[in-house]
Amino acid sequence: MSEVKRISVLKDIYGTEVDLIGEEGATEPFQIIAEFLMGDSSYAGLQSHDMQKEDEIAFFRITFKEGSDPELESIESDEEWELVSEAYDDLLFEGEDQP
């Protein structure tokens, strides 16, 4: 796996929360849990209020287009999602001995 490095892109722009538009068109606030760089790609772990109850996190790829704020893209590939999830776990437990 590529080296994982903490970054702060979304928090620098939006603070601790970002509003996402759901499938039904309603806006829902998501807390920015983590942002990190893995290889050449940037990712964010976000959590809605309902997801907090279930201790779930949604992962998104952060994309950059010149002249505009970063955008979030859904991760469609199961393989990429698994790699991102593992990278997040590594960040969560960095500095601790892992089994």
N, C-alpha and C positions, 0 to 999 in steps of 0.2 A: 504494500500500500504506500502511496505517496506521503510525504511529510505533511502534517496538518498544522496550520498556523492560525491563531486567533486573529481576526480582523474586526474593524468597527466601521462599517460603511453605512448600514441602515440607521444605526443608533445615532451616528453623527448628523444625519439628515432629519430623522423622524422622532428621535428620542427613544423611549422604551417600548412604544407601541406603533404599529402600522395598521391602517384600516384596509381590509381586503373585501372585495365584492364577491359574495357567494353566488351559488348557482341560481338562486331565486332573485338576484339583483340587489339584495339587501347588503349593507355595509356592516362588517363585523370587525371589532378590534382584536388584534392578535398581539400578544406580548412577544418581544424579540428575546428569545432565550439564549441563542448563540449565533455567532457569525464566524465563519472560518474559510480559509483557503486550503484547498486540497489539489495538488498538482497545479494546473492552469485554470481551475474553476473555483468560483466563490459560491458558498452556500449559506443558508440561514435556516435555523430551527425556530419555528414559531409555534405559539400555543394560544388557542382561544380560551375563554373562560370555561366552556364546557369540556374542553380537552384537559384542562388542569385537574378537573374532578377525576378523570380516568388516567391521569399521568401519561398522556399521549403528546407527541410532538409531530408537527408537520414539517417536512423539509422541502426547501425550494432552492433552485439554482438562481443566483444573482447574476443578471446580465447587465452589461454596460454598453450604452450607445452614446456616441460623442454628442455633447451638447444637451443631454437630458439626464434626469435622475436615474439611478439604477432601477431595474425592473425585476420582478420575481417571475420565474417560470416553474411550472410543475415539473416534477421529475417523473417521466413516464416509464423509464427502464427499471425493472425490478433489480437488476444487477447494480445500476448506479445508486438506487435508493439504499440498497444494502451496504454499499461502500460508504455512503454518506452517513448512514446510521452508525456504522462501526467507528467512523472518524469522530462523530459526536461523542460516542461512548469513551473513546480515547481522551478527548478533551475533558470530559466530565471527571474522569478518574486520573488525569495527569498528575504525576508526582506521587501516586500511590502504587504500591506493588500490586501487580495484577497476576491472577493465577495463570 
